[in-house]
Amino acid sequence: MAAIGLRVKTGRAFAVALGGVAERCEPIAREEVVLADPADGATVHPYHLELDGDAPGAEAAAKRARRIGAKSLARLFESVGKVERIDAIAVVVNTHTPPERITSPHMRAHGKEGWLFREICERGAERIGIAPATLALAEVALTDRAIQRVVTSLGERFGKPWTADWKLACAAAWLQLR
């Protein structure tokens, strides 16, 4: 049994894969997954094109990001699947607030980009037959003592860097093993 936690960021996701059960989980993999082309800023920030009046360009760039992300996630899932059967995937996002509810056009563009990369990760999980658990930051309690112990222990085994994004991905994967 394996679980993968994906901490979604703009154009990328921090992925941590754990195997076993929560009480005795083992690190499988840690990878920064590319969800957009860093050399093509339009795929990283496609909805900023809408601010410039280029809605067709925004959709084309988002489509390219979806294709890039799908391929990167497929490679990750294939790699982890060779070690353990993937049973759960958690996608950690900043918020569950839909971008349409954001009134500032610039902040809405950022919200739509966050939603795009969230959906890329969710669709990636669904492509391999897994309904992902999508968690907002507040739903991953890094202050919980049990989670802190596990995340610290696994961080020592994964090695540095072990930043907040890696910890969130790790905690989300561990929560799926419980």
FIVEX-588422 format. One record per residue: z, y, x of N, C-alpha, C in turn. Coordinates in steps of 0.1 Angstrom, whole numbers, padded with zeros to 4 digits, always signed. Example, Ala and Ser with C-alpha at 12.3 -4.5 7.8 and 13.67 -1.06 7.14 Angstrom:
<bapas>
+0078-0057+0132+0078-0045+0123+0078-0033+0132 +0071-0022+0128+0071-0011+0137+0079+0000+0129 
</bapas>
This chain:
<bapas>
+0000-0012+0008+0000+0000+0000+0000+0012+0009 -0009+0022+0006-0009+0035+0013-0010+0046+0003 -0005+0057+0008-0005+0070+0000-0010+0081+0010 -0018+0090+0005-0023+0101+0012-0018+0114+0006 -0013+0123+0014-0010+0136+0010-0020+0146+0015 -0026+0154+0007-0036+0164+0011-0030+0178+0008 -0027+0186+0018-0023+0200+0017-0035+0209+0017 -0039+0214+0006-0052+0221+0005-0050+0235+0010 -0059+0239+0018-0060+0253+0023-0074+0258+0021 -0077+0270+0025-0091+0275+0023-0100+0268+0033 -0109+0260+0028-0119+0254+0036-0115+0241+0043 -0102+0237+0041-0098+0225+0048-0086+0219+0041 -0082+0207+0045-0070+0201+0040-0063+0194+0051 -0050+0195+0051-0041+0187+0061-0038+0174+0054 -0043+0163+0060-0041+0150+0054-0031+0141+0062 -0022+0135+0055-0012+0126+0061-0013+0113+0053 -0015+0102+0059-0015+0089+0053-0003+0081+0057 +0004+0075+0048+0015+0067+0050+0013+0053+0044 +0019+0043+0050+0018+0029+0045+0031+0023+0042 +0031+0013+0033+0044+0006+0030+0050+0012+0018 +0063+0011+0018+0071+0017+0007+0080+0028+0012 +0085+0036+0003+0092+0048+0007+0103+0045+0017 +0111+0034+0014+0122+0031+0023+0119+0027+0037 +0106+0022+0039+0102+0017+0052+0087+0021+0054 +0084+0033+0053+0070+0037+0054+0066+0039+0069 +0054+0037+0071+0048+0038+0085+0037+0048+0085 +0036+0056+0096+0025+0065+0097+0012+0058+0099 +0002+0062+0092-0012+0056+0094-0021+0065+0100 -0022+0078+0095-0031+0087+0100-0027+0101+0097 -0031+0110+0105-0030+0125+0103-0043+0131+0107 -0048+0139+0098-0061+0145+0102-0063+0158+0094 -0069+0168+0101-0073+0180+0094-0088+0178+0089 -0089+0178+0076-0102+0174+0069-0109+0187+0066 -0122+0188+0071-0130+0200+0069-0136+0199+0055 -0134+0209+0047-0139+0209+0033-0151+0219+0032 -0153+0227+0042-0164+0237+0042-0169+0238+0057 -0180+0245+0059-0185+0247+0072-0179+0259+0078 -0170+0258+0088-0164+0270+0094-0174+0280+0100 -0186+0275+0103-0196+0284+0109-0204+0291+0098 -0202+0287+0086-0209+0293+0074-0198+0299+0065 -0195+0311+0068-0184+0318+0060-0186+0317+0045 -0198+0316+0041-0201+0316+0026-0195+0303+0020 -0195+0292+0027-0189+0280+0022-0174+0280+0022 -0168+0288+0031-0153+0290+0032-0149+0299+0021 -0156+0310+0019-0152+0320+0009-0164+0323-0001 -0168+0313-0008-0181+0315-0016-0179+0325-0027 -0167+0326-0033-0166+0335-0045-0165+0350-0041 -0164+0352-0028-0165+0366-0023-0179+0372-0025 -0189+0362-0025-0203+0366-0028-0204+0372-0042 -0196+0367-0051-0197+0373-0065-0192+0387-0065 -0183+0391-0056-0178+0404-0056-0189+0414-0051 -0199+0408-0044-0210+0416-0040-0222+0415-0049 -0219+0408-0061-0230+0407-0071-0239+0396-0069 -0236+0386-0060-0245+0375-0058-0239+0362-0064 -0239+0361-0077-0233+0349-0083-0242+0336-0080 -0255+0337-0079-0262+0325-0075-0259+0320-0061 -0257+0330-0052-0254+0327-0038-0240+0320-0038 -0231+0325-0046-0217+0320-0047-0218+0305-0051 -0226+0302-0062-0226+0288-0066-0233+0279-0056 -0243+0284-0049-0250+0276-0039-0241+0273-0027 -0233+0283-0023-0223+0281-0012-0212+0271-0017 -0207+0272-0029-0197+0263-0034-0203+0249-0035 -0215+0248-0039-0222+0235-0039-0222+0228-0025 -0226+0237-0015-0226+0232-0001-0212+0227+0003 -0202+0235-0001-0188+0231+0003-0184+0218-0004 -0188+0216-0016-0185+0204-0023-0191+0192-0016 -0203+0194-0011-0210+0183-0004-0203+0180+0009 -0200+0190+0017-0193+0189+0029-0179+0182+0027 -0172+0187+0018-0158+0181+0015-0159+0167+0011 -0168+0164+0002-0170+0150-0003-0172+0140+0009 -0181+0144+0018-0184+0136+0030-0171+0134+0039 -0164+0145+0041-0153+0145+0050-0142+0136+0044 -0139+0138+0031-0129+0130+0024-0133+0115+0024 -0146+0112+0021-0150+0098+0021-0148+0091+0035 -0150+0099+0046-0147+0093+0059-0132+0090+0061 -0124+0100+0057-0109+0098+0058-0105+0086+0050 -0109+0085+0037-0105+0074+0028-0110+0061+0034 -0122+0060+0039-0127+0048+0045-0119+0044+0057 -0115+0053+0066-0107+0051+0078-0093+0045+0074 -0087+0052+0065-0073+0047+0060-0074+0034+0053 -0085+0032+0045-0087+0020+0038-0089+0008+0046 -0093+0010+0059-0094-0001+0068-0081-0006+0073 -0070+0003+0072-0057-0001+0076-0049-0006+0065 -0049+0001+0054-0041-0003+0042-0049+0001+0029 -0047-0006+0019-0053-0002+0006-0047+0011+0001 -0055+0020-0003-0050+0033-0007-0047+0032-0022 -0034+0034-0026-0030+0033-0039-0027+0047-0046 -0025+0057-0038-0021+0070-0044-0025+0081-0035 -0029+0092-0041-0033+0104-0034-0026+0116-0041 -0020+0124-0033-0013+0136-0038-0021+0148-0032 -0024+0158-0041-0031+0170-0036-0021+0182-0038 -0017+0188-0027-0007+0199-0028-0014+0212-0027 -0012+0220-0038-0019+0233-0039-0008+0244-0040 -0013+0257-0039-0003+0268-0039+0003+0269-0053 -0006+0268-0064-0001+0271-0077-0010+0264-0087 -0005+0262-0099-0014+0257-0110-0020+0268-0119 -0018+0280-0115-0024+0292-0122-0039+0292-0121 -0046+0291-0133-0060+0291-0133-0065+0305-0128 -0076+0306-0120-0081+0318-0115-0084+0329-0126 -0088+0324-0137-0092+0333-0148-0080+0342-0153 -0068+0338-0150-0057+0346-0154-0053+0356-0144 -0060+0357-0132-0057+0367-0122-0066+0379-0125 -0059+0391-0126-0067+0403-0130-0074+0410-0119 -0069+0410-0107-0076+0416-0096-0088+0408-0092 -0100+0415-0091-0112+0407-0088-0111+0401-0074 -0106+0408-0064-0105+0402-0051-0095+0390-0050 -0084+0391-0057-0074+0380-0057-0080+0369-0065 -0087+0372-0076-0094+0361-0084-0104+0353-0076 -0111+0360-0067-0121+0353-0058-0113+0343-0049 -0102+0348-0044-0093+0338-0036-0088+0327-0045 -0084+0330-0057-0079+0320-0066-0090+0309-0069 -0102+0314-0071-0114+0305-0074-0117+0296-0062 -0115+0302-0050-0117+0294-0038-0107+0283-0036 -0094+0287-0039-0083+0277-0039-0086+0266-0049 -0091+0270-0061-0094+0260-0071-0105+0251-0067 -0115+0257-0061-0127+0249-0056-0122+0238-0046 -0114+0242-0036-0110+0232-0026-0100+0222-0032 -0092+0226-0042-0084+0217-0049-0093+0206-0056 -0103+0211-0063-0112+0202-0071-0120+0193-0061 -0123+0198-0050-0130+0189-0040-0121+0177-0037 -0109+0180-0034-0099+0169-0031-0097+0160-0043 -0095+0166-0054-0093+0157-0066-0105+0148-0069 -0117+0154-0068-0129+0146-0071-0131+0135-0060 -0127+0138-0048-0128+0128-0037-0119+0116-0040 -0107+0119-0045-0098+0108-0049-0104+0100-0061 -0109+0107-0071-0115+0100-0082-0127+0092-0079 -0134+0096-0069-0146+0088-0064-0142+0074-0059 -0130+0073-0054-0125+0060-0050-0116+0053-0060 -0116+0058-0072-0109+0052-0083-0094+0055-0084 -0090+0066-0078-0076+0070-0079-0075+0084-0086 -0066+0084-0096-0063+0096-0103-0052+0103-0094 -0056+0115-0088-0046+0121-0079-0035+0128-0087 -0024+0129-0080-0013+0137-0085-0014+0151-0078 -0016+0161-0086-0018+0175-0081-0005+0182-0082 +0001+0186-0071+0014+0192-0071+0014+0206-0065 +0020+0216-0072+0022+0229-0067+0033+0229-0056 +0032+0239-0047+0042+0240-0036+0056+0238-0041 +0060+0244-0053+0074+0243-0058+0077+0229-0062 +0067+0220-0064+0070+0206-0068+0072+0197-0056 +0070+0202-0044+0073+0194-0032+0085+0199-0026 +0096+0194-0029+0109+0199-0025+0113+0196-0010 +0108+0204-0001+0111+0202+0013+0125+0205+0017 +0133+0211+0007+0147+0213+0009+0155+0201+0006 +0150+0191-0001+0157+0179-0005+0161+0171+0008 +0173+0168+0009+0178+0161+0022+0171+0148+0025 +0168+0140+0015+0161+0127+0017+0147+0130+0022 +0140+0139+0016+0127+0143+0021+0127+0149+0035 +0137+0157+0038+0138+0163+0051+0140+0152+0062 +0148+0142+0059+0150+0131+0069+0137+0124+0071 +0130+0120+0061+0118+0112+0062+0107+0120+0069 +0106+0133+0065+0095+0141+0071+0098+0144+0086 +0111+0146+0089+0115+0148+0103+0112+0136+0111 +0116+0124+0106+0114+0112+0113+0099+0109+0115 +0091+0110+0105+0077+0108+0106+0070+0118+0115 +0075+0131+0115+0070+0141+0124+0072+0137+0138 +0083+0131+0142+0085+0127+0155+0075+0116+0159 +0072+0107+0150+0062+0096+0152+0048+0101+0153 +0044+0111+0145+0031+0117+0145+0029+0126+0157 +0040+0133+0161+0039+0142+0172+0035+0156+0168 +0034+0165+0178+0031+0179+0175+0016+0181+0174 +0011+0190+0167+0019+0200+0159+0024+0194+0146 +0035+0199+0141+0041+0194+0129+0046+0206+0121 +0036+0214+0117+0039+0226+0109+0042+0224+0095 +0044+0234+0087+0048+0233+0073+0037+0226+0065 +0024+0229+0069+0013+0222+0061+0013+0207+0063 +0016+0202+0075+0017+0188+0078+0029+0182+0070 +0040+0189+0071+0052+0185+0064+0050+0183+0049 +0043+0193+0043+0040+0192+0029+0031+0180+0025 +0021+0178+0033+0012+0167+0031+0020+0154+0033 +0028+0153+0043+0037+0141+0045+0046+0139+0033 +0053+0149+0029+0063+0148+0018+0055+0143+0005 +0044+0149+0003+0036+0145-0009+0032+0131-0009 +0028+0126+0003+0024+0112+0004+0036+0103+0002 +0047+0107+0008+0060+0099+0007+0064+0098-0008 +0063+0109-0015+0067+0109-0029+0059+0099-0037 +0046+0097-0033+0038+0088-0040+0042+0073-0037 +0049+0071-0026+0053+0057-0023+0066+0053-0030 +0073+0063-0036+0086+0060-0043+0083+0053-0056 
</bapas>
